[in-house]
C-alpha cells in the first residue's frame, strides 16, 4: 500500500459528507480520510493503484480543490 497526501479545501463534516460518494467510488471506502483540524485540510489516501493526480481529480470531481502538499 502507498499513502498519498494532498492539501484540500474540504473544511468540515458537511463537506466530507458531500465528497464521500465520489471518493468512495474512486478511491474505495475506508481508504481515505480528511484531517479537518489540520490548517491544510490534508486528505490522506491509502491505495495501491492511484496516483496523486488521480486523487486530485477525484476531489475536483466531487466539487472541491486539491493540490500537492510539496
PDB file of N, H, CA, C and O in Angstrom:
ATOM      1  N   UNK A   1       0.838  -1.194   0.000  1.00  0.00           N
ATOM      2  CA  UNK A   1       0.000   0.000   0.000  1.00  0.00           C
ATOM      3  C   UNK A   1       0.877   1.249   0.000  1.00  0.00           C
ATOM      4  O   UNK A   1       1.923   1.290   0.647  1.00  0.00           O
ATOM      5  N   UNK A   2       0.443   2.241  -0.719  1.00  0.00           N
ATOM      6  H   UNK A   2      -0.407   2.208  -1.244  1.00  0.00           H
ATOM      7  CA  UNK A   2       1.144   3.516  -0.675  1.00  0.00           C
ATOM      8  C   UNK A   2       0.196   4.572  -0.129  1.00  0.00           C
ATOM      9  O   UNK A   2      -1.024   4.449  -0.236  1.00  0.00           O
ATOM     10  N   UNK A   3       0.778   5.606   0.457  1.00  0.00           N
ATOM     11  H   UNK A   3       1.769   5.705   0.544  1.00  0.00           H
ATOM     12  CA  UNK A   3      -0.016   6.680   1.033  1.00  0.00           C
ATOM     13  C   UNK A   3       0.229   7.950   0.254  1.00  0.00           C
ATOM     14  O   UNK A   3       1.372   8.315  -0.022  1.00  0.00           O
ATOM     15  N   UNK A   4      -0.853   8.622  -0.100  1.00  0.00           N
ATOM     16  H   UNK A   4      -1.781   8.325   0.124  1.00  0.00           H
ATOM     17  CA  UNK A   4      -0.799   9.898  -0.814  1.00  0.00           C
ATOM     18  C   UNK A   4      -1.460  10.936   0.072  1.00  0.00           C
ATOM     19  O   UNK A   4      -2.541  10.699   0.610  1.00  0.00           O
ATOM     20  N   UNK A   5      -0.821  12.081   0.226  1.00  0.00           N
ATOM     21  H   UNK A   5       0.057  12.274  -0.211  1.00  0.00           H
ATOM     22  CA  UNK A   5      -1.415  13.174   0.989  1.00  0.00           C
ATOM     23  C   UNK A   5      -1.505  14.406   0.104  1.00  0.00           C
ATOM     24  O   UNK A   5      -0.529  14.784  -0.544  1.00  0.00           O
ATOM     25  N   UNK A   6      -2.681  15.035   0.076  1.00  0.00           N
ATOM     26  H   UNK A   6      -3.474  14.728   0.603  1.00  0.00           H
ATOM     27  CA  UNK A   6      -2.878  16.253  -0.697  1.00  0.00           C
ATOM     28  C   UNK A   6      -3.584  17.290   0.160  1.00  0.00           C
ATOM     29  O   UNK A   6      -4.356  16.958   1.059  1.00  0.00           O
ATOM     30  N   UNK A   7      -3.303  18.549  -0.139  1.00  0.00           N
ATOM     31  H   UNK A   7      -2.676  18.818  -0.870  1.00  0.00           H
ATOM     32  CA  UNK A   7      -3.959  19.677   0.513  1.00  0.00           C
ATOM     33  C   UNK A   7      -5.306  19.889  -0.169  1.00  0.00           C
ATOM     34  O   UNK A   7      -5.396  19.853  -1.397  1.00  0.00           O
ATOM     35  N   UNK A   8      -6.371  20.112   0.637  1.00  0.00           N
ATOM     36  H   UNK A   8      -6.298  20.141   1.634  1.00  0.00           H
ATOM     37  CA  UNK A   8      -7.703  20.312   0.063  1.00  0.00           C
ATOM     38  C   UNK A   8      -8.374  21.544   0.669  1.00  0.00           C
ATOM     39  O   UNK A   8      -7.823  22.195   1.557  1.00  0.00           O
ATOM     40  N   UNK A   9      -9.566  21.848   0.174  1.00  0.00           N
ATOM     41  H   UNK A   9     -10.013  21.319  -0.548  1.00  0.00           H
ATOM     42  CA  UNK A   9     -10.398  22.881   0.799  1.00  0.00           C
ATOM     43  C   UNK A   9     -11.659  22.239   1.382  1.00  0.00           C
ATOM     44  O   UNK A   9     -12.715  22.871   1.440  1.00  0.00           O
ATOM     45  N   UNK A  10     -11.542  20.990   1.809  1.00  0.00           N
ATOM     46  H   UNK A  10     -10.685  20.477   1.761  1.00  0.00           H
ATOM     47  CA  UNK A  10     -12.634  20.276   2.473  1.00  0.00           C
ATOM     48  C   UNK A  10     -12.580  20.680   3.951  1.00  0.00           C
ATOM     49  O   UNK A  10     -11.708  20.229   4.694  1.00  0.00           O
ATOM     50  N   UNK A  11     -13.524  21.535   4.367  1.00  0.00           N
ATOM     51  H   UNK A  11     -14.233  21.900   3.764  1.00  0.00           H
ATOM     52  CA  UNK A  11     -13.404  22.222   5.656  1.00  0.00           C
ATOM     53  C   UNK A  11     -14.081  21.543   6.847  1.00  0.00           C
ATOM     54  O   UNK A  11     -13.627  21.703   7.980  1.00  0.00           O
ATOM     55  N   UNK A  12     -15.156  20.789   6.614  1.00  0.00           N
ATOM     56  H   UNK A  12     -15.525  20.660   5.694  1.00  0.00           H
ATOM     57  CA  UNK A  12     -15.974  20.358   7.754  1.00  0.00           C
ATOM     58  C   UNK A  12     -16.661  19.031   7.464  1.00  0.00           C
ATOM     59  O   UNK A  12     -16.519  18.468   6.378  1.00  0.00           O
ATOM     60  N   UNK A  13     -17.403  18.541   8.444  1.00  0.00           N
ATOM     61  H   UNK A  13     -17.518  18.998   9.326  1.00  0.00           H
ATOM     62  CA  UNK A  13     -18.125  17.285   8.291  1.00  0.00           C
ATOM     63  C   UNK A  13     -19.115  17.313   7.153  1.00  0.00           C
ATOM     64  O   UNK A  13     -19.301  16.310   6.464  1.00  0.00           O
ATOM     65  N   UNK A  14     -19.756  18.457   6.947  1.00  0.00           N
ATOM     66  H   UNK A  14     -19.605  19.271   7.507  1.00  0.00           H
ATOM     67  CA  UNK A  14     -20.716  18.587   5.852  1.00  0.00           C
ATOM     68  C   UNK A  14     -20.005  18.445   4.507  1.00  0.00           C
ATOM     69  O   UNK A  14     -20.521  17.800   3.594  1.00  0.00           O
ATOM     70  N   UNK A  15     -18.821  19.047   4.386  1.00  0.00           N
ATOM     71  H   UNK A  15     -18.402  19.571   5.127  1.00  0.00           H
ATOM     72  CA  UNK A  15     -18.027  18.919   3.153  1.00  0.00           C
ATOM     73  C   UNK A  15     -17.617  17.456   2.939  1.00  0.00           C
ATOM     74  O   UNK A  15     -17.674  16.940   1.823  1.00  0.00           O
ATOM     75  N   UNK A  16     -17.207  16.807   4.021  1.00  0.00           N
ATOM     76  H   UNK A  16     -17.161  17.226   4.927  1.00  0.00           H
ATOM     77  CA  UNK A  16     -16.802  15.401   3.918  1.00  0.00           C
ATOM     78  C   UNK A  16     -17.983  14.560   3.432  1.00  0.00           C
ATOM     79  O   UNK A  16     -17.816  13.671   2.598  1.00  0.00           O
ATOM     80  N   UNK A  17     -19.176  14.846   3.957  1.00  0.00           N
ATOM     81  H   UNK A  17     -19.312  15.569   4.634  1.00  0.00           H
ATOM     82  CA  UNK A  17     -20.370  14.111   3.519  1.00  0.00           C
ATOM     83  C   UNK A  17     -20.604  14.287   2.024  1.00  0.00           C
ATOM     84  O   UNK A  17     -21.030  13.351   1.348  1.00  0.00           O
ATOM     85  N   UNK A  18     -20.329  15.487   1.501  1.00  0.00           N
ATOM     86  H   UNK A  18     -19.983  16.248   2.050  1.00  0.00           H
ATOM     87  CA  UNK A  18     -20.525  15.750   0.075  1.00  0.00           C
ATOM     88  C   UNK A  18     -19.523  14.993  -0.795  1.00  0.00           C
ATOM     89  O   UNK A  18     -19.875  14.541  -1.884  1.00  0.00           O
ATOM     90  N   UNK A  19     -18.296  14.851  -0.336  1.00  0.00           N
ATOM     91  H   UNK A  19     -18.010  15.218   0.549  1.00  0.00           H
ATOM     92  CA  UNK A  19     -17.273  14.176  -1.156  1.00  0.00           C
ATOM     93  C   UNK A  19     -17.275  12.660  -0.984  1.00  0.00           C
ATOM     94  O   UNK A  19     -16.712  11.940  -1.809  1.00  0.00           O
ATOM     95  N   UNK A  20     -17.906  12.173   0.085  1.00  0.00           N
ATOM     96  H   UNK A  20     -18.363  12.758   0.755  1.00  0.00           H
ATOM     97  CA  UNK A  20     -17.851  10.745   0.389  1.00  0.00           C
ATOM     98  C   UNK A  20     -18.281   9.840  -0.764  1.00  0.00           C
ATOM     99  O   UNK A  20     -17.549   8.901  -1.076  1.00  0.00           O
ATOM    100  N   UNK A  21     -19.436  10.068  -1.421  1.00  0.00           N
ATOM    101  H   UNK A  21     -20.031  10.830  -1.167  1.00  0.00           H
ATOM    102  CA  UNK A  21     -19.814   9.137  -2.501  1.00  0.00           C
ATOM    103  C   UNK A  21     -18.777   9.068  -3.621  1.00  0.00           C
ATOM    104  O   UNK A  21     -18.458   7.984  -4.109  1.00  0.00           O
ATOM    105  N   UNK A  22     -18.259  10.211  -4.022  1.00  0.00           N
ATOM    106  H   UNK A  22     -18.518  11.092  -3.626  1.00  0.00           H
ATOM    107  CA  UNK A  22     -17.275  10.236  -5.113  1.00  0.00           C
ATOM    108  C   UNK A  22     -15.966   9.583  -4.688  1.00  0.00           C
ATOM    109  O   UNK A  22     -15.409   8.763  -5.419  1.00  0.00           O
ATOM    110  N   UNK A  23     -15.472   9.950  -3.499  1.00  0.00           N
ATOM    111  H   UNK A  23     -15.924  10.616  -2.905  1.00  0.00           H
ATOM    112  CA  UNK A  23     -14.190   9.388  -3.058  1.00  0.00           C
ATOM    113  C   UNK A  23     -14.307   7.892  -2.779  1.00  0.00           C
ATOM    114  O   UNK A  23     -13.369   7.143  -3.052  1.00  0.00           O
ATOM    115  N   UNK A  24     -15.433   7.449  -2.243  1.00  0.00           N
ATOM    116  H   UNK A  24     -16.194   8.058  -2.021  1.00  0.00           H
ATOM    117  CA  UNK A  24     -15.622   6.008  -2.042  1.00  0.00           C
ATOM    118  C   UNK A  24     -15.609   5.270  -3.369  1.00  0.00           C
ATOM    119  O   UNK A  24     -15.060   4.173  -3.475  1.00  0.00           O
ATOM    120  N   UNK A  25     -16.219   5.877  -4.384  1.00  0.00           N
ATOM    121  H   UNK A  25     -16.665   6.768  -4.298  1.00  0.00           H
ATOM    122  CA  UNK A  25     -16.286   5.255  -5.711  1.00  0.00           C
ATOM    123  C   UNK A  25     -14.906   5.180  -6.353  1.00  0.00           C
ATOM    124  O   UNK A  25     -14.528   4.143  -6.898  1.00  0.00           O
ATOM    125  N   UNK A  26     -14.151   6.282  -6.291  1.00  0.00           N
ATOM    126  H   UNK A  26     -14.458   7.124  -5.849  1.00  0.00           H
ATOM    127  CA  UNK A  26     -12.861   6.347  -6.984  1.00  0.00           C
ATOM    128  C   UNK A  26     -11.736   5.713  -6.166  1.00  0.00           C
ATOM    129  O   UNK A  26     -10.915   4.968  -6.702  1.00  0.00           O
ATOM    130  N   UNK A  27     -11.703   6.011  -4.871  1.00  0.00           N
ATOM    131  H   UNK A  27     -12.370   6.616  -4.436  1.00  0.00           H
ATOM    132  CA  UNK A  27     -10.577   5.604  -4.023  1.00  0.00           C
ATOM    133  C   UNK A  27     -10.885   4.317  -3.269  1.00  0.00           C
ATOM    134  O   UNK A  27     -10.001   3.488  -3.054  1.00  0.00           O
ATOM    135  N   UNK A  28     -12.135   4.157  -2.871  1.00  0.00           N
ATOM    136  H   UNK A  28     -12.853   4.831  -3.045  1.00  0.00           H
ATOM    137  CA  UNK A  28     -12.531   2.978  -2.111  1.00  0.00           C
ATOM    138  C   UNK A  28     -12.897   3.358  -0.688  1.00  0.00           C
ATOM    139  O   UNK A  28     -12.216   4.156  -0.044  1.00  0.00           O
ATOM    140  N   UNK A  29     -13.974   2.778  -0.215  1.00  0.00           N
ATOM    141  H   UNK A  29     -14.527   2.129  -0.737  1.00  0.00           H
ATOM    142  CA  UNK A  29     -14.440   3.055   1.138  1.00  0.00           C
ATOM    143  C   UNK A  29     -13.365   2.669   2.149  1.00  0.00           C
ATOM    144  O   UNK A  29     -12.709   1.639   1.994  1.00  0.00           O
ATOM    145  N   UNK A  30     -13.185   3.475   3.163  1.00  0.00           N
ATOM    146  H   UNK A  30     -13.718   4.312   3.289  1.00  0.00           H
ATOM    147  CA  UNK A  30     -12.206   3.256   4.241  1.00  0.00           C
ATOM    148  C   UNK A  30     -10.754   3.385   3.771  1.00  0.00           C
ATOM    149  O   UNK A  30      -9.840   3.023   4.512  1.00  0.00           O
ATOM    150  N   UNK A  31     -10.521   3.897   2.547  1.00  0.00           N
ATOM    151  H   UNK A  31     -11.263   4.192   1.945  1.00  0.00           H
ATOM    152  CA  UNK A  31      -9.154   4.085   2.056  1.00  0.00           C
ATOM    153  C   UNK A  31      -8.723   5.543   2.084  1.00  0.00           C
ATOM    154  O   UNK A  31      -7.655   5.881   1.574  1.00  0.00           O
ATOM    155  N   UNK A  32      -9.539   6.412   2.674  1.00  0.00           N
ATOM    156  H   UNK A  32     -10.406   6.138   3.088  1.00  0.00           H
ATOM    157  CA  UNK A  32      -9.204   7.840   2.683  1.00  0.00           C
ATOM    158  C   UNK A  32      -9.772   8.495   3.934  1.00  0.00           C
ATOM    159  O   UNK A  32     -10.740   8.015   4.523  1.00  0.00           O
ATOM    160  N   UNK A  33      -9.146   9.608   4.328  1.00  0.00           N
ATOM    161  H   UNK A  33      -8.359   9.998   3.850  1.00  0.00           H
ATOM    162  CA  UNK A  33      -9.674  10.423   5.417  1.00  0.00           C
ATOM    163  C   UNK A  33      -9.166  11.845   5.246  1.00  0.00           C
ATOM    164  O   UNK A  33      -8.097  12.075   4.681  1.00  0.00           O
ATOM    165  N   UNK A  34      -9.950  12.797   5.744  1.00  0.00           N
ATOM    166  H   UNK A  34     -10.819  12.610   6.204  1.00  0.00           H
ATOM    167  CA  UNK A  34      -9.574  14.210   5.695  1.00  0.00           C
ATOM    168  C   UNK A  34      -9.358  14.690   7.123  1.00  0.00           C
ATOM    169  O   UNK A  34     -10.213  14.501   7.988  1.00  0.00           O
ATOM    170  N   UNK A  35      -8.211  15.310   7.360  1.00  0.00           N
ATOM    171  H   UNK A  35      -7.517  15.464   6.657  1.00  0.00           H
ATOM    172  CA  UNK A  35      -7.918  15.893   8.671  1.00  0.00           C
ATOM    173  C   UNK A  35      -8.362  17.351   8.642  1.00  0.00           C
ATOM    174  O   UNK A  35      -7.597  18.229   8.244  1.00  0.00           O
ATOM    175  N   UNK A  36      -9.600  17.607   9.063  1.00  0.00           N
ATOM    176  H   UNK A  36     -10.222  16.894   9.387  1.00  0.00           H
ATOM    177  CA  UNK A  36     -10.130  18.976   9.028  1.00  0.00           C
ATOM    178  C   UNK A  36      -9.543  19.840  10.146  1.00  0.00           C
ATOM    179  O   UNK A  36      -9.754  21.053  10.148  1.00  0.00           O
ATOM    180  N   UNK A  37      -8.811  19.248  11.096  1.00  0.00           N
ATOM    181  H   UNK A  37      -8.640  18.263  11.094  1.00  0.00           H
ATOM    182  CA  UNK A  37      -8.155  20.044  12.140  1.00  0.00           C
ATOM    183  C   UNK A  37      -6.826  20.610  11.649  1.00  0.00           C
ATOM    184  O   UNK A  37      -6.310  21.575  12.213  1.00  0.00           O
ATOM    185  N   UNK A  38      -6.275  20.008  10.598  1.00  0.00           N
ATOM    186  H   UNK A  38      -6.694  19.224  10.140  1.00  0.00           H
ATOM    187  CA  UNK A  38      -5.031  20.497  10.010  1.00  0.00           C
ATOM    188  C   UNK A  38      -5.340  21.738   9.167  1.00  0.00           C
ATOM    189  O   UNK A  38      -6.292  21.720   8.386  1.00  0.00           O
ATOM    190  N   UNK A  39      -4.558  22.812   9.307  1.00  0.00           N
ATOM    191  H   UNK A  39      -3.785  22.826   9.941  1.00  0.00           H
ATOM    192  CA  UNK A  39      -4.829  24.024   8.516  1.00  0.00           C
ATOM    193  C   UNK A  39      -4.848  23.771   7.005  1.00  0.00           C
ATOM    194  O   UNK A  39      -5.511  24.501   6.267  1.00  0.00           O
ATOM    195  N   UNK A  40      -4.136  22.753   6.541  1.00  0.00           N
ATOM    196  H   UNK A  40      -3.598  22.160   7.140  1.00  0.00           H
ATOM    197  CA  UNK A  40      -4.099  22.442   5.104  1.00  0.00           C
ATOM    198  C   UNK A  40      -5.194  21.470   4.703  1.00  0.00           C
ATOM    199  O   UNK A  40      -5.298  21.104   3.533  1.00  0.00           O
ATOM    200  N   UNK A  41      -6.025  21.041   5.674  1.00  0.00           N
ATOM    201  H   UNK A  41      -5.941  21.339   6.625  1.00  0.00           H
ATOM    202  CA  UNK A  41      -7.151  20.112   5.392  1.00  0.00           C
ATOM    203  C   UNK A  41      -6.659  18.918   4.580  1.00  0.00           C
ATOM    204  O   UNK A  41      -7.144  18.662   3.478  1.00  0.00           O
ATOM    205  N   UNK A  42      -5.697  18.197   5.133  1.00  0.00           N
ATOM    206  H   UNK A  42      -5.304  18.405   6.028  1.00  0.00           H
ATOM    207  CA  UNK A  42      -4.996  17.146   4.394  1.00  0.00           C
ATOM    208  C   UNK A  42      -5.876  15.913   4.196  1.00  0.00           C
ATOM    209  O   UNK A  42      -6.426  15.350   5.143  1.00  0.00           O
ATOM    210  N   UNK A  43      -5.986  15.522   2.937  1.00  0.00           N
ATOM    211  H   UNK A  43      -5.539  15.980   2.168  1.00  0.00           H
ATOM    212  CA  UNK A  43      -6.640  14.270   2.564  1.00  0.00           C
ATOM    213  C   UNK A  43      -5.550  13.213   2.473  1.00  0.00           C
ATOM    214  O   UNK A  43      -4.592  13.362   1.714  1.00  0.00           O
ATOM    215  N   UNK A  44      -5.699  12.150   3.247  1.00  0.00           N
ATOM    216  H   UNK A  44      -6.477  12.029   3.864  1.00  0.00           H
ATOM    217  CA  UNK A  44      -4.756  11.040   3.220  1.00  0.00           C
ATOM    218  C   UNK A  44      -5.435   9.853   2.560  1.00  0.00           C
ATOM    219  O   UNK A  44      -6.517   9.433   2.970  1.00  0.00           O
ATOM    220  N   UNK A  45      -4.791   9.321   1.535  1.00  0.00           N
ATOM    221  H   UNK A  45      -3.912   9.663   1.202  1.00  0.00           H
ATOM    222  CA  UNK A  45      -5.326   8.198   0.779  1.00  0.00           C
ATOM    223  C   UNK A  45      -4.364   7.025   0.898  1.00  0.00           C
ATOM    224  O   UNK A  45      -3.159   7.176   0.702  1.00  0.00           O
ATOM    225  N   UNK A  46      -4.903   5.864   1.218  1.00  0.00           N
ATOM    226  H   UNK A  46      -5.883   5.741   1.377  1.00  0.00           H
ATOM    227  CA  UNK A  46      -4.109   4.638   1.235  1.00  0.00           C
ATOM    228  C   UNK A  46      -4.653   3.748   0.131  1.00  0.00           C
ATOM    229  O   UNK A  46      -5.785   3.271   0.203  1.00  0.00           O
ATOM    230  N   UNK A  47      -3.835   3.531  -0.892  1.00  0.00           N
ATOM    231  H   UNK A  47      -2.916   3.919  -0.951  1.00  0.00           H
ATOM    232  CA  UNK A  47      -4.299   2.787  -2.056  1.00  0.00           C
ATOM    233  C   UNK A  47      -3.095   2.276  -2.826  1.00  0.00           C
ATOM    234  O   UNK A  47      -2.030   2.893  -2.807  1.00  0.00           O
ATOM    235  N   UNK A  48      -3.263   1.167  -3.491  1.00  0.00           N
ATOM    236  H   UNK A  48      -4.129   0.666  -3.506  1.00  0.00           H
ATOM    237  CA  UNK A  48      -2.158   0.582  -4.237  1.00  0.00           C
ATOM    238  C   UNK A  48      -2.052   1.136  -5.651  1.00  0.00           C
ATOM    239  O   UNK A  48      -0.957   1.206  -6.209  1.00  0.00           O
ATOM    240  N   UNK A  49      -3.189   1.532  -6.240  1.00  0.00           N
ATOM    241  H   UNK A  49      -4.079   1.475  -5.787  1.00  0.00           H
ATOM    242  CA  UNK A  49      -3.231   1.764  -7.681  1.00  0.00           C
ATOM    243  C   UNK A  49      -3.332   3.216  -8.131  1.00  0.00           C
ATOM    244  O   UNK A  49      -3.064   3.511  -9.296  1.00  0.00           O
ATOM    245  N   UNK A  50      -3.711   4.132  -7.242  1.00  0.00           N
ATOM    246  H   UNK A  50      -3.929   3.893  -6.296  1.00  0.00           H
ATOM    247  CA  UNK A  50      -3.965   5.506  -7.675  1.00  0.00           C
ATOM    248  C   UNK A  50      -2.718   6.371  -7.599  1.00  0.00           C
ATOM    249  O   UNK A  50      -1.857   6.176  -6.741  1.00  0.00           O
ATOM    250  N   UNK A  51      -2.638   7.332  -8.516  1.00  0.00           N
ATOM    251  H   UNK A  51      -3.337   7.491  -9.213  1.00  0.00           H
ATOM    252  CA  UNK A  51      -1.572   8.332  -8.470  1.00  0.00           C
ATOM    253  C   UNK A  51      -2.103   9.571  -7.761  1.00  0.00           C
ATOM    254  O   UNK A  51      -3.308   9.710  -7.553  1.00  0.00           O
ATOM    255  N   UNK A  52      -1.198  10.462  -7.395  1.00  0.00           N
ATOM    256  H   UNK A  52      -0.219  10.348  -7.565  1.00  0.00           H
ATOM    257  CA  UNK A  52      -1.610  11.720  -6.773  1.00  0.00           C
ATOM    258  C   UNK A  52      -2.542  12.495  -7.710  1.00  0.00           C
ATOM    259  O   UNK A  52      -3.525  13.081  -7.257  1.00  0.00           O
ATOM    260  N   UNK A  53      -2.242  12.499  -8.993  1.00  0.00           N
ATOM    261  H   UNK A  53      -1.444  12.023  -9.361  1.00  0.00           H
ATOM    262  CA  UNK A  53      -3.080  13.212  -9.973  1.00  0.00           C
ATOM    263  C   UNK A  53      -4.500  12.649  -9.989  1.00  0.00           C
ATOM    264  O   UNK A  53      -5.464  13.405 -10.108  1.00  0.00           O
ATOM    265  N   UNK A  54      -4.634  11.344  -9.871  1.00  0.00           N
ATOM    266  H   UNK A  54      -3.851  10.730  -9.774  1.00  0.00           H
ATOM    267  CA  UNK A  54      -5.962  10.730  -9.862  1.00  0.00           C
ATOM    268  C   UNK A  54      -6.735  11.094  -8.596  1.00  0.00           C
ATOM    269  O   UNK A  54      -7.950  11.286  -8.640  1.00  0.00           O
ATOM    270  N   UNK A  55      -6.026  11.188  -7.467  1.00  0.00           N
ATOM    271  H   UNK A  55      -5.039  11.032  -7.431  1.00  0.00           H
ATOM    272  CA  UNK A  55      -6.662  11.595  -6.208  1.00  0.00           C
ATOM    273  C   UNK A  55      -7.157  13.031  -6.321  1.00  0.00           C
ATOM    274  O   UNK A  55      -8.286  13.331  -5.934  1.00  0.00           O
ATOM    275  N   UNK A  56      -6.319  13.920  -6.849  1.00  0.00           N
ATOM    276  H   UNK A  56      -5.402  13.676  -7.163  1.00  0.00           H
ATOM    277  CA  UNK A  56      -6.700  15.326  -7.028  1.00  0.00           C
ATOM    278  C   UNK A  56      -7.907  15.424  -7.957  1.00  0.00           C
ATOM    279  O   UNK A  56      -8.828  16.198  -7.696  1.00  0.00           O
ATOM    280  N   UNK A  57      -7.908  14.649  -9.032  1.00  0.00           N
ATOM    281  H   UNK A  57      -7.160  14.020  -9.244  1.00  0.00           H
ATOM    282  CA  UNK A  57      -9.017  14.646  -9.981  1.00  0.00           C
ATOM    283  C   UNK A  57     -10.315  14.187  -9.296  1.00  0.00           C
ATOM    284  O   UNK A  57     -11.386  14.729  -9.571  1.00  0.00           O
ATOM    285  N   UNK A  58     -10.219  13.202  -8.417  1.00  0.00           N
ATOM    286  H   UNK A  58      -9.350  12.762  -8.194  1.00  0.00           H
ATOM    287  CA  UNK A  58     -11.399  12.704  -7.699  1.00  0.00           C
ATOM    288  C   UNK A  58     -11.978  13.783  -6.791  1.00  0.00           C
ATOM    289  O   UNK A  58     -13.196  13.947  -6.717  1.00  0.00           O
ATOM    290  N   UNK A  59     -11.106  14.520  -6.098  1.00  0.00           N
ATOM    291  H   UNK A  59     -10.117  14.386  -6.158  1.00  0.00           H
ATOM    292  CA  UNK A  59     -11.569  15.609  -5.223  1.00  0.00           C
ATOM    293  C   UNK A  59     -12.241  16.685  -6.058  1.00  0.00           C
ATOM    294  O   UNK A  59     -13.288  17.205  -5.672  1.00  0.00           O
ATOM    295  N   UNK A  60     -11.653  17.023  -7.195  1.00  0.00           N
ATOM    296  H   UNK A  60     -10.802  16.601  -7.509  1.00  0.00           H
ATOM    297  CA  UNK A  60     -12.232  18.045  -8.075  1.00  0.00           C
ATOM    298  C   UNK A  60     -13.570  17.577  -8.647  1.00  0.00           C
ATOM    299  O   UNK A  60     -14.496  18.374  -8.798  1.00  0.00           O
ATOM    300  N   UNK A  61     -13.671  16.293  -8.962  1.00  0.00           N
ATOM    301  H   UNK A  61     -12.920  15.645  -8.840  1.00  0.00           H
ATOM    302  CA  UNK A  61     -14.927  15.732  -9.460  1.00  0.00           C
ATOM    303  C   UNK A  61     -16.031  15.898  -8.410  1.00  0.00           C
ATOM    304  O   UNK A  61     -17.202  16.073  -8.748  1.00  0.00           O
ATOM    305  N   UNK A  62     -15.640  15.840  -7.135  1.00  0.00           N
ATOM    306  H   UNK A  62     -14.689  15.698  -6.861  1.00  0.00           H
ATOM    307  CA  UNK A  62     -16.596  15.986  -6.037  1.00  0.00           C
ATOM    308  C   UNK A  62     -16.925  17.456  -5.757  1.00  0.00           C
ATOM    309  O   UNK A  62     -17.768  17.756  -4.911  1.00  0.00           O
ATOM    310  N   UNK A  63     -16.257  18.371  -6.471  1.00  0.00           N
ATOM    311  H   UNK A  63     -15.572  18.128  -7.158  1.00  0.00           H
ATOM    312  CA  UNK A  63     -16.581  19.790  -6.339  1.00  0.00           C
ATOM    313  C   UNK A  63     -15.675  20.575  -5.412  1.00  0.00           C
ATOM    314  O   UNK A  63     -16.006  21.695  -5.024  1.00  0.00           O
ATOM    315  N   UNK A  64     -14.541  20.004  -5.054  1.00  0.00           N
ATOM    316  H   UNK A  64     -14.273  19.094  -5.370  1.00  0.00           H
ATOM    317  CA  UNK A  64     -13.592  20.691  -4.167  1.00  0.00           C
ATOM    318  C   UNK A  64     -12.239  20.798  -4.846  1.00  0.00           C
ATOM    319  O   UNK A  64     -12.029  20.255  -5.931  1.00  0.00           O
ATOM    320  N   UNK A  65     -11.329  21.501  -4.197  1.00  0.00           N
ATOM    321  H   UNK A  65     -11.501  21.942  -3.316  1.00  0.00           H
ATOM    322  CA  UNK A  65      -9.987  21.690  -4.756  1.00  0.00           C
ATOM    323  C   UNK A  65      -8.997  20.838  -3.978  1.00  0.00           C
ATOM    324  O   UNK A  65      -9.161  20.596  -2.782  1.00  0.00           O
ATOM    325  N   UNK A  66      -7.975  20.393  -4.679  1.00  0.00           N
ATOM    326  H   UNK A  66      -7.842  20.589  -5.651  1.00  0.00           H
ATOM    327  CA  UNK A  66      -6.883  19.650  -4.056  1.00  0.00           C
ATOM    328  C   UNK A  66      -5.600  19.983  -4.794  1.00  0.00           C
ATOM    329  O   UNK A  66      -5.610  20.257  -5.994  1.00  0.00           O
ATOM    330  N   UNK A  67      -4.499  19.956  -4.064  1.00  0.00           N
ATOM    331  H   UNK A  67      -4.491  19.734  -3.089  1.00  0.00           H
ATOM    332  CA  UNK A  67      -3.189  20.197  -4.682  1.00  0.00           C
ATOM    333  C   UNK A  67      -2.127  19.459  -3.902  1.00  0.00           C
ATOM    334  O   UNK A  67      -2.347  19.047  -2.763  1.00  0.00           O
ATOM    335  N   UNK A  68      -0.985  19.296  -4.517  1.00  0.00           N
ATOM    336  H   UNK A  68      -0.806  19.630  -5.442  1.00  0.00           H
ATOM    337  CA  UNK A  68       0.135  18.606  -3.886  1.00  0.00           C
ATOM    338  C   UNK A  68       0.572  19.346  -2.623  1.00  0.00           C
ATOM    339  O   UNK A  68       0.545  20.576  -2.574  1.00  0.00           O
ATOM    340  N   UNK A  69       0.968  18.601  -1.620  1.00  0.00           N
ATOM    341  H   UNK A  69       0.990  17.602  -1.659  1.00  0.00           H
ATOM    342  CA  UNK A  69       1.490  19.206  -0.390  1.00  0.00           C
ATOM    343  C   UNK A  69       2.910  19.716  -0.577  1.00  0.00           C
ATOM    344  O   UNK A  69       3.376  20.545   0.206  1.00  0.00           O
ATOM    345  N   UNK A  70       3.602  19.237  -1.598  1.00  0.00           N
ATOM    346  H   UNK A  70       3.223  18.564  -2.233  1.00  0.00           H
ATOM    347  CA  UNK A  70       5.015  19.588  -1.787  1.00  0.00           C
ATOM    348  C   UNK A  70       5.218  21.027  -2.172  1.00  0.00           C
ATOM    349  O   UNK A  70       6.355  21.460  -2.363  1.00  0.00           O
TER     350      UNK A  70
END
